[in-house]
């Protein structure tokens, strides 16, 4: 395991990943709607959530979406589950006319490796099946002992949102495997049966930066030989990571959100990047979405916007994200204006 991690550390060290972004904030997103725990009625579990945040989003037919919030029902151990709402008209959403939503819990801890929570989903529809990437927070059995880790998990759900399969990814290289201490904040790019190109963020050598790789969905392995760093934290950032699902812009361009955690203030701010189908960085912005009002700045994790869901609707880019680890915000911006804010590097 140590030799494999050392190989990846050397990969990161050889790449020029910084000085791609500036500390500037150009918040181009309009605030459309806030959703708080009291706006969600859970229909299949007899408790009310105390927090609902960091949601994924599914674009349905007929100009409708579903939101998949991360739900917490108690603060003693802060164990998360993931729910899904009924269909919501996109126009109602961006006009701020959504006030009450039924939600059913579809994913909750069932294995030791997620016993402390199922967190921060990102979804992609493949045929009639939903592939959900999420963070499994729990205990992983390695070398005859249990180790506390955050794993990159994958759940497959059928058209009725029943879980058909669950597991978590390991990194594989020349027949050897290891599970990083933390591996979260991932997105699918191109999925072709068993193989997928992905954006991932494994912790390597204590560092959390943005990577790309090829993965096997049947074996749930990330191919270590294909793991390549994409973007590192800038000097003023503690860490950087992918934030959202990837949205296809053209035949070989994908738009994805990222977040940076600022060292001096601890805030989470967000930007956008464009990558190709292999995850190679083509363009990147500075910060385009930053906490700036009381509901966004104050909560269980102050000064935090963490976007998980991204869709394109008509001329708009819609970003659905968690605010300060207790609520959800819906943001929108003109897609053309957003794309003017990215700098092409290839």
LINLINNOR-V110357 format. One record per pair of residues at least 24 apart in sequence whose C-alpha atoms are under 10 Angstrom apart, sorted by the first residue. I is the first residue (numbers start at 1). J is the second residue. If there is no record, write none. Layout:
i:I j:J
i:I j:J
//
This chain:
i:1 j:171
i:1 j:172
i:1 j:173
i:1 j:176
i:1 j:177
i:1 j:178
i:1 j:179
i:1 j:180
i:2 j:178
i:2 j:205
i:3 j:176
i:4 j:171
i:4 j:172
i:4 j:173
i:4 j:174
i:4 j:176
i:4 j:177
i:4 j:178
i:4 j:204
i:4 j:224
i:4 j:225
i:5 j:171
i:5 j:178
i:5 j:180
i:5 j:203
i:5 j:204
i:5 j:205
i:5 j:224
i:6 j:204
i:6 j:205
i:7 j:204
i:7 j:224
i:7 j:225
i:8 j:204
i:8 j:205
i:8 j:224
i:8 j:225
i:8 j:227
i:8 j:228
i:8 j:229
i:9 j:203
i:9 j:204
i:9 j:205
i:9 j:206
i:9 j:207
i:9 j:229
i:10 j:205
i:11 j:227
i:11 j:228
i:11 j:229
i:12 j:204
i:12 j:205
i:12 j:207
i:12 j:209
i:12 j:210
i:12 j:211
i:12 j:227
i:12 j:228
i:12 j:229
i:12 j:230
i:12 j:231
i:12 j:232
i:13 j:229
i:14 j:229
i:15 j:228
i:15 j:229
i:15 j:230
i:15 j:231
i:15 j:232
i:16 j:229
i:16 j:230
i:16 j:231
i:16 j:232
i:17 j:209
i:17 j:210
i:17 j:229
i:17 j:230
i:17 j:231
i:17 j:232
i:17 j:233
i:17 j:234
i:18 j:230
i:18 j:231
i:18 j:232
i:18 j:233
i:18 j:234
i:18 j:235
i:19 j:231
i:19 j:232
i:19 j:233
i:19 j:234
i:19 j:235
i:20 j:231
i:20 j:232
i:20 j:233
i:20 j:234
i:20 j:283
i:20 j:284
i:20 j:285
i:20 j:286
i:20 j:343
i:20 j:345
i:21 j:231
i:21 j:233
i:21 j:234
i:21 j:271
i:21 j:284
i:21 j:285
i:21 j:286
i:21 j:287
i:21 j:342
i:21 j:343
i:22 j:234
i:22 j:236
i:22 j:285
i:22 j:286
i:22 j:287
i:23 j:234
i:23 j:235
i:23 j:236
i:23 j:237
i:23 j:262
i:23 j:286
i:23 j:287
i:24 j:285
i:24 j:286
i:24 j:287
i:24 j:288
i:25 j:269
i:25 j:270
i:25 j:271
i:25 j:285
i:25 j:286
i:25 j:287
i:25 j:288
i:25 j:289
i:25 j:290
i:26 j:271
i:26 j:285
i:26 j:286
i:26 j:287
i:26 j:288
i:26 j:289
i:26 j:290
i:26 j:341
i:27 j:269
i:27 j:270
i:27 j:271
i:27 j:286
i:27 j:287
i:27 j:288
i:27 j:289
i:27 j:290
i:27 j:291
i:27 j:292
i:27 j:333
i:27 j:338
i:28 j:287
i:28 j:288
i:28 j:289
i:28 j:290
i:28 j:331
i:28 j:332
i:28 j:333
i:28 j:334
i:28 j:337
i:28 j:338
i:28 j:341
i:29 j:288
i:29 j:289
i:29 j:290
i:29 j:317
i:29 j:318
i:29 j:319
i:29 j:330
i:29 j:331
i:29 j:332
i:29 j:333
i:29 j:334
i:29 j:338
i:30 j:94
i:30 j:289
i:30 j:318
i:30 j:319
i:30 j:330
i:30 j:331
i:30 j:332
i:30 j:333
i:30 j:334
i:31 j:94
i:31 j:95
i:31 j:96
i:31 j:319
i:31 j:329
i:31 j:330
i:31 j:331
i:31 j:332
i:31 j:333
i:32 j:92
i:32 j:93
i:32 j:94
i:32 j:95
i:32 j:96
i:32 j:97
i:32 j:318
i:32 j:320
i:32 j:329
i:32 j:330
i:32 j:331
i:32 j:332
i:33 j:92
i:33 j:93
i:33 j:94
i:33 j:95
i:33 j:96
i:33 j:97
i:33 j:98
i:33 j:99
i:33 j:320
i:33 j:328
i:33 j:329
i:33 j:330
i:33 j:331
i:33 j:332
i:34 j:93
i:34 j:96
i:34 j:98
i:34 j:99
i:34 j:295
i:34 j:296
i:34 j:320
i:34 j:321
i:34 j:322
i:34 j:323
i:34 j:327
i:34 j:328
i:34 j:329
i:34 j:330
i:34 j:331
i:35 j:96
i:35 j:98
i:35 j:99
i:35 j:100
i:35 j:101
i:35 j:322
i:35 j:323
i:35 j:326
i:35 j:327
i:35 j:328
i:35 j:329
i:35 j:330
i:36 j:99
i:36 j:100
i:36 j:295
i:36 j:323
i:36 j:326
i:36 j:327
i:36 j:328
i:36 j:329
i:37 j:69
i:37 j:71
i:37 j:72
i:37 j:73
i:37 j:100
i:37 j:326
i:37 j:327
i:37 j:328
i:38 j:99
i:38 j:100
i:38 j:101
i:38 j:327
i:39 j:98
i:39 j:99
i:39 j:100
i:39 j:101
i:39 j:102
i:39 j:103
i:39 j:327
i:40 j:69
i:40 j:71
i:40 j:83
i:40 j:85
i:40 j:99
i:40 j:100
i:40 j:101
i:40 j:102
i:40 j:103
i:40 j:104
i:41 j:85
i:41 j:100
i:41 j:101
i:41 j:102
i:41 j:103
i:41 j:104
i:42 j:71
i:42 j:83
i:42 j:84
i:42 j:85
i:42 j:101
i:42 j:102
i:42 j:103
i:42 j:104
i:42 j:105
i:43 j:85
i:43 j:102
i:43 j:103
i:43 j:104
i:43 j:105
i:44 j:83
i:44 j:102
i:44 j:103
i:44 j:104
i:44 j:105
i:44 j:106
i:45 j:103
i:45 j:104
i:45 j:105
i:47 j:72
i:47 j:73
i:47 j:74
i:48 j:72
i:48 j:73
i:48 j:74
i:49 j:73
i:49 j:74
i:49 j:80
i:49 j:326
i:50 j:74
i:50 j:75
i:50 j:78
i:50 j:326
i:50 j:327
i:51 j:75
i:51 j:78
i:51 j:80
i:51 j:299
i:51 j:300
i:51 j:325
i:51 j:326
i:51 j:327
i:51 j:328
i:52 j:80
i:52 j:81
i:52 j:82
i:52 j:83
i:52 j:322
i:52 j:323
i:52 j:325
i:52 j:326
i:52 j:327
i:52 j:328
i:53 j:82
i:53 j:119
i:53 j:120
i:53 j:305
i:53 j:306
i:53 j:307
i:53 j:308
i:53 j:320
i:53 j:321
i:53 j:322
i:53 j:323
i:53 j:324
i:53 j:325
i:53 j:326
i:53 j:327
i:53 j:328
i:53 j:329
i:54 j:82
i:54 j:119
i:54 j:120
i:54 j:121
i:54 j:122
i:54 j:243
i:54 j:244
i:54 j:305
i:54 j:306
i:54 j:307
i:54 j:308
i:54 j:309
i:54 j:320
i:54 j:321
i:54 j:322
i:54 j:323
i:54 j:324
i:54 j:325
i:54 j:326
i:54 j:327
i:54 j:328
i:54 j:329
i:55 j:82
i:55 j:83
i:55 j:84
i:55 j:119
i:55 j:120
i:55 j:121
i:55 j:122
i:55 j:123
i:55 j:244
i:55 j:306
i:55 j:307
i:55 j:308
i:55 j:309
i:55 j:320
i:55 j:321
i:55 j:322
i:55 j:327
i:55 j:328
i:55 j:329
i:56 j:82
i:56 j:83
i:56 j:84
i:56 j:120
i:56 j:121
i:56 j:122
i:56 j:123
i:56 j:124
i:56 j:132
i:56 j:133
i:56 j:134
i:56 j:244
i:56 j:245
i:56 j:307
i:56 j:308
i:56 j:309
i:56 j:310
i:56 j:319
i:56 j:320
i:56 j:321
i:56 j:322
i:57 j:84
i:57 j:85
i:57 j:121
i:57 j:122
i:57 j:123
i:57 j:124
i:57 j:244
i:57 j:245
i:57 j:308
i:57 j:309
i:57 j:310
i:57 j:311
i:57 j:319
i:57 j:320
i:57 j:321
i:58 j:84
i:58 j:87
i:58 j:122
i:58 j:123
i:58 j:124
i:58 j:125
i:58 j:130
i:58 j:309
i:58 j:310
i:58 j:311
i:59 j:87
i:59 j:88
i:59 j:90
i:59 j:124
i:59 j:125
i:59 j:309
i:59 j:310
i:59 j:311
i:59 j:312
i:59 j:313
i:60 j:87
i:60 j:88
i:60 j:89
i:60 j:90
i:60 j:125
i:61 j:87
i:62 j:87
i:62 j:89
i:62 j:90
i:63 j:87
i:63 j:88
i:63 j:89
i:63 j:90
i:63 j:91
i:63 j:313
i:63 j:314
i:64 j:88
i:64 j:89
i:64 j:90
i:64 j:91
i:64 j:92
i:64 j:93
i:65 j:89
i:65 j:90
i:65 j:93
i:65 j:311
i:66 j:90
i:66 j:103
i:67 j:101
i:67 j:103
i:67 j:309
i:67 j:320
i:68 j:103
i:68 j:104
i:68 j:105
i:68 j:106
i:68 j:120
i:68 j:121
i:68 j:122
i:68 j:123
i:68 j:308
i:68 j:309
i:69 j:103
i:69 j:105
i:69 j:119
i:69 j:120
i:69 j:121
i:69 j:308
i:69 j:321
i:69 j:322
i:69 j:327
i:69 j:328
i:70 j:105
i:70 j:107
i:70 j:117
i:70 j:118
i:70 j:119
i:70 j:120
i:70 j:121
i:70 j:322
i:70 j:325
i:70 j:326
i:70 j:327
i:70 j:328
i:71 j:105
i:71 j:108
i:71 j:117
i:71 j:118
i:71 j:119
i:71 j:120
i:71 j:326
i:71 j:327
i:72 j:117
i:72 j:118
i:72 j:119
i:72 j:326
i:77 j:116
i:77 j:117
i:78 j:116
i:78 j:117
i:79 j:108
i:79 j:109
i:79 j:114
i:79 j:115
i:79 j:116
i:79 j:117
i:79 j:118
i:79 j:119
i:79 j:137
i:80 j:107
i:80 j:108
i:80 j:109
i:80 j:114
i:80 j:115
i:80 j:116
i:80 j:117
i:80 j:118
i:80 j:119
i:80 j:120
i:80 j:136
i:80 j:137
i:81 j:105
i:81 j:106
i:81 j:107
i:81 j:108
i:81 j:109
i:81 j:114
i:81 j:116
i:81 j:117
i:81 j:118
i:81 j:119
i:81 j:120
i:81 j:121
i:82 j:106
i:82 j:107
i:82 j:108
i:82 j:109
i:82 j:117
i:82 j:118
i:82 j:119
i:82 j:120
i:82 j:121
i:82 j:134
i:83 j:107
i:83 j:108
i:83 j:121
i:83 j:161
i:84 j:161
i:90 j:313
i:90 j:318
i:91 j:313
i:93 j:318
i:93 j:330
i:93 j:331
i:94 j:316
i:94 j:318
i:94 j:330
i:94 j:331
i:94 j:332
i:95 j:330
i:96 j:330
i:104 j:161
i:105 j:161
i:106 j:157
i:106 j:160
i:106 j:161
i:106 j:162
i:106 j:163
i:107 j:132
i:107 j:134
i:107 j:155
i:107 j:157
i:107 j:161
i:107 j:162
i:107 j:163
i:107 j:166
i:108 j:136
i:109 j:136
i:109 j:137
i:109 j:138
i:110 j:166
i:111 j:136
i:111 j:138
i:111 j:139
i:111 j:140
i:111 j:166
i:111 j:167
i:112 j:136
i:112 j:137
i:112 j:138
i:112 j:139
i:112 j:140
i:112 j:141
i:112 j:146
i:113 j:137
i:113 j:138
i:113 j:139
i:113 j:140
i:113 j:141
i:113 j:146
i:113 j:147
i:113 j:148
i:113 j:149
i:113 j:150
i:113 j:151
i:113 j:153
i:113 j:167
i:113 j:168
i:114 j:138
i:114 j:139
i:114 j:140
i:114 j:149
i:114 j:150
i:114 j:151
i:114 j:153
i:114 j:167
i:114 j:168
i:115 j:139
i:116 j:148
i:116 j:150
i:117 j:150
i:118 j:150
i:118 j:153
i:119 j:150
i:119 j:153
i:119 j:184
i:120 j:184
i:120 j:185
i:120 j:186
i:120 j:243
i:120 j:244
i:120 j:306
i:120 j:307
i:120 j:308
i:120 j:309
i:120 j:322
i:121 j:153
i:121 j:154
i:121 j:155
i:121 j:184
i:121 j:185
i:121 j:186
i:121 j:187
i:121 j:244
i:121 j:245
i:121 j:308
i:121 j:309
i:122 j:154
i:122 j:185
i:122 j:186
i:122 j:187
i:122 j:188
i:122 j:243
i:122 j:244
i:122 j:245
i:122 j:246
i:122 j:308
i:122 j:309
i:122 j:310
i:123 j:154
i:123 j:155
i:123 j:156
i:123 j:187
i:123 j:188
i:123 j:244
i:123 j:245
i:123 j:246
i:123 j:308
i:123 j:309
i:124 j:187
i:124 j:188
i:124 j:189
i:124 j:191
i:124 j:245
i:124 j:246
i:124 j:247
i:125 j:156
i:125 j:157
i:125 j:159
i:126 j:156
i:126 j:191
i:126 j:192
i:126 j:193
i:127 j:158
i:127 j:159
i:128 j:157
i:128 j:158
i:128 j:159
i:128 j:160
i:129 j:156
i:129 j:157
i:129 j:158
i:129 j:159
i:129 j:160
i:129 j:161
i:129 j:164
i:130 j:155
i:130 j:156
i:130 j:157
i:130 j:158
i:130 j:159
i:130 j:160
i:130 j:161
i:130 j:162
i:130 j:163
i:131 j:155
i:131 j:156
i:131 j:157
i:131 j:158
i:131 j:163
i:131 j:165
i:131 j:188
i:132 j:156
i:132 j:157
i:132 j:163
i:132 j:166
i:132 j:187
i:132 j:188
i:133 j:168
i:133 j:184
i:133 j:185
i:133 j:186
i:133 j:187
i:133 j:188
i:133 j:245
i:134 j:168
i:134 j:183
i:134 j:184
i:134 j:185
i:134 j:186
i:134 j:187
i:135 j:168
i:135 j:182
i:135 j:183
i:135 j:184
i:135 j:185
i:135 j:186
i:136 j:167
i:136 j:168
i:136 j:182
i:136 j:183
i:136 j:184
i:137 j:182
i:137 j:184
i:140 j:179
i:140 j:181
i:142 j:178
i:142 j:179
i:147 j:181
i:148 j:181
i:148 j:182
i:149 j:179
i:149 j:180
i:149 j:181
i:149 j:182
i:149 j:183
i:150 j:179
i:150 j:180
i:150 j:181
i:150 j:182
i:150 j:183
i:150 j:184
i:150 j:202
i:150 j:203
i:151 j:179
i:151 j:180
i:151 j:181
i:151 j:182
i:151 j:183
i:151 j:184
i:151 j:185
i:151 j:202
i:152 j:179
i:152 j:180
i:152 j:182
i:152 j:183
i:152 j:184
i:152 j:185
i:152 j:186
i:152 j:200
i:152 j:201
i:152 j:202
i:152 j:220
i:153 j:183
i:153 j:184
i:153 j:186
i:153 j:220
i:154 j:217
i:154 j:220
i:166 j:220
i:167 j:217
i:167 j:219
i:167 j:220
i:168 j:217
i:168 j:219
i:168 j:220
i:168 j:221
i:169 j:215
i:169 j:216
i:169 j:217
i:169 j:219
i:169 j:220
i:169 j:221
i:169 j:222
i:170 j:202
i:170 j:215
i:170 j:219
i:170 j:220
i:170 j:221
i:170 j:222
i:170 j:223
i:170 j:224
i:171 j:202
i:171 j:215
i:171 j:220
i:171 j:221
i:171 j:222
i:171 j:223
i:171 j:224
i:171 j:225
i:171 j:227
i:172 j:215
i:172 j:216
i:172 j:219
i:172 j:220
i:172 j:221
i:172 j:222
i:172 j:223
i:172 j:224
i:172 j:225
i:173 j:221
i:173 j:222
i:173 j:223
i:173 j:224
i:173 j:225
i:173 j:226
i:174 j:223
i:174 j:224
i:174 j:225
i:176 j:224
i:177 j:221
i:177 j:222
i:177 j:223
i:177 j:224
i:178 j:221
i:178 j:224
i:179 j:203
i:179 j:221
i:180 j:204
i:180 j:205
i:180 j:206
i:181 j:205
i:181 j:206
i:182 j:206
i:182 j:207
i:182 j:208
i:183 j:208
i:184 j:208
i:184 j:241
i:184 j:242
i:184 j:243
i:185 j:210
i:185 j:240
i:185 j:241
i:185 j:242
i:185 j:243
i:185 j:244
i:185 j:245
i:185 j:258
i:185 j:259
i:185 j:308
i:186 j:210
i:186 j:211
i:186 j:212
i:186 j:241
i:186 j:242
i:186 j:243
i:186 j:244
i:186 j:245
i:186 j:246
i:187 j:212
i:187 j:242
i:187 j:243
i:187 j:244
i:187 j:245
i:187 j:246
i:187 j:247
i:187 j:256
i:187 j:257
i:187 j:308
i:188 j:212
i:188 j:214
i:188 j:215
i:188 j:244
i:188 j:245
i:188 j:246
i:188 j:247
i:188 j:277
i:188 j:279
i:189 j:214
i:189 j:245
i:189 j:246
i:189 j:247
i:189 j:248
i:189 j:252
i:189 j:253
i:189 j:254
i:189 j:255
i:189 j:256
i:189 j:275
i:189 j:276
i:189 j:277
i:189 j:278
i:189 j:279
i:190 j:214
i:190 j:246
i:190 j:248
i:190 j:252
i:190 j:254
i:190 j:276
i:190 j:277
i:190 j:278
i:190 j:279
i:191 j:215
i:191 j:216
i:191 j:217
i:191 j:277
i:192 j:217
i:193 j:217
i:193 j:218
i:194 j:218
i:194 j:219
i:194 j:220
i:195 j:219
i:195 j:220
i:196 j:222
i:196 j:277
i:196 j:278
i:197 j:222
i:197 j:226
i:197 j:277
i:197 j:278
i:197 j:279
i:198 j:222
i:198 j:227
i:198 j:246
i:198 j:277
i:198 j:278
i:198 j:279
i:199 j:227
i:199 j:228
i:199 j:229
i:199 j:230
i:199 j:241
i:199 j:242
i:199 j:245
i:199 j:246
i:199 j:256
i:199 j:275
i:199 j:277
i:199 j:278
i:199 j:279
i:199 j:280
i:200 j:227
i:200 j:228
i:200 j:229
i:200 j:230
i:200 j:241
i:200 j:242
i:200 j:279
i:201 j:229
i:201 j:230
i:201 j:240
i:201 j:241
i:201 j:242
i:202 j:227
i:202 j:241
i:207 j:232
i:207 j:233
i:207 j:238
i:207 j:239
i:207 j:240
i:208 j:232
i:208 j:233
i:208 j:238
i:208 j:239
i:208 j:240
i:208 j:241
i:209 j:233
i:209 j:238
i:209 j:239
i:209 j:240
i:209 j:241
i:209 j:242
i:209 j:260
i:210 j:239
i:210 j:240
i:210 j:241
i:210 j:242
i:210 j:258
i:211 j:241
i:211 j:242
i:211 j:279
i:211 j:280
i:212 j:275
i:212 j:278
i:212 j:279
i:212 j:280
i:212 j:281
i:213 j:278
i:213 j:279
i:213 j:280
i:214 j:278
i:214 j:279
i:226 j:278
i:228 j:279
i:228 j:280
i:229 j:279
i:229 j:280
i:229 j:281
i:230 j:275
i:230 j:279
i:230 j:280
i:230 j:281
i:231 j:258
i:231 j:273
i:231 j:280
i:231 j:281
i:231 j:284
i:232 j:260
i:233 j:259
i:233 j:260
i:233 j:261
i:233 j:262
i:234 j:260
i:234 j:261
i:234 j:262
i:235 j:262
i:235 j:263
i:236 j:260
i:236 j:261
i:236 j:262
i:236 j:263
i:236 j:264
i:236 j:265
i:237 j:261
i:237 j:262
i:237 j:263
i:237 j:264
i:237 j:265
i:237 j:266
i:237 j:267
i:237 j:268
i:238 j:262
i:238 j:263
i:238 j:264
i:238 j:266
i:239 j:263
i:239 j:268
i:240 j:268
i:240 j:269
i:240 j:270
i:241 j:270
i:242 j:270
i:242 j:271
i:242 j:272
i:242 j:273
i:242 j:306
i:242 j:307
i:242 j:308
i:243 j:270
i:243 j:271
i:243 j:272
i:243 j:306
i:243 j:307
i:243 j:308
i:243 j:309
i:243 j:310
i:243 j:321
i:244 j:272
i:244 j:306
i:244 j:307
i:244 j:308
i:244 j:309
i:244 j:310
i:244 j:311
i:244 j:319
i:244 j:320
i:244 j:321
i:245 j:307
i:245 j:308
i:245 j:309
i:245 j:310
i:245 j:311
i:246 j:273
i:246 j:274
i:246 j:275
i:246 j:309
i:246 j:310
i:246 j:311
i:247 j:274
i:247 j:309
i:247 j:310
i:247 j:311
i:247 j:312
i:247 j:317
i:248 j:274
i:248 j:275
i:248 j:276
i:248 j:277
i:248 j:311
i:248 j:312
i:249 j:274
i:249 j:275
i:249 j:276
i:249 j:312
i:250 j:276
i:251 j:276
i:251 j:277
i:252 j:276
i:252 j:277
i:252 j:278
i:253 j:277
i:253 j:278
i:253 j:279
i:253 j:280
i:253 j:281
i:253 j:282
i:253 j:283
i:254 j:278
i:254 j:279
i:254 j:281
i:254 j:282
i:255 j:282
i:255 j:283
i:255 j:284
i:255 j:310
i:255 j:311
i:255 j:312
i:255 j:339
i:256 j:284
i:256 j:308
i:256 j:309
i:256 j:310
i:256 j:311
i:257 j:284
i:257 j:285
i:257 j:288
i:257 j:306
i:257 j:307
i:257 j:308
i:257 j:309
i:257 j:310
i:257 j:319
i:258 j:284
i:258 j:285
i:258 j:287
i:258 j:306
i:258 j:307
i:258 j:308
i:259 j:287
i:259 j:289
i:259 j:290
i:259 j:304
i:259 j:305
i:259 j:306
i:259 j:307
i:260 j:287
i:260 j:306
i:261 j:303
i:261 j:304
i:265 j:303
i:266 j:301
i:266 j:302
i:266 j:303
i:266 j:304
i:267 j:291
i:267 j:297
i:267 j:301
i:267 j:302
i:267 j:303
i:267 j:304
i:267 j:305
i:267 j:324
i:268 j:301
i:268 j:302
i:268 j:303
i:268 j:304
i:268 j:305
i:268 j:306
i:268 j:307
i:268 j:323
i:268 j:324
i:269 j:303
i:269 j:304
i:269 j:305
i:269 j:306
i:269 j:307
i:270 j:304
i:270 j:305
i:270 j:306
i:270 j:307
i:271 j:307
i:271 j:338
i:271 j:341
i:271 j:342
i:272 j:338
i:272 j:339
i:272 j:341
i:272 j:342
i:273 j:339
i:273 j:342
i:273 j:343
i:273 j:344
i:274 j:339
i:274 j:342
i:274 j:343
i:274 j:344
i:280 j:346
i:281 j:344
i:281 j:345
i:281 j:346
i:282 j:342
i:282 j:343
i:282 j:344
i:282 j:345
i:282 j:346
i:283 j:339
i:283 j:341
i:283 j:342
i:283 j:343
i:283 j:344
i:283 j:345
i:283 j:346
i:284 j:339
i:284 j:341
i:284 j:342
i:284 j:343
i:284 j:344
i:284 j:345
i:285 j:338
i:285 j:339
i:285 j:340
i:285 j:341
i:285 j:342
i:285 j:343
i:285 j:344
i:286 j:341
i:286 j:342
i:286 j:343
i:287 j:341
i:288 j:338
i:288 j:341
i:288 j:342
i:289 j:319
i:289 j:331
i:291 j:323
i:291 j:324
i:294 j:324
i:295 j:323
i:295 j:324
i:295 j:326
i:295 j:327
i:295 j:328
i:295 j:329
i:296 j:322
i:296 j:323
i:296 j:324
i:296 j:325
i:296 j:326
i:296 j:327
i:296 j:328
i:296 j:329
i:297 j:323
i:297 j:324
i:298 j:323
i:298 j:324
i:298 j:325
i:298 j:326
i:299 j:323
i:299 j:324
i:299 j:325
i:299 j:326
i:299 j:327
i:300 j:324
i:300 j:325
i:300 j:326
i:300 j:327
i:301 j:325
i:301 j:326
i:302 j:326
i:305 j:329
i:307 j:331
//
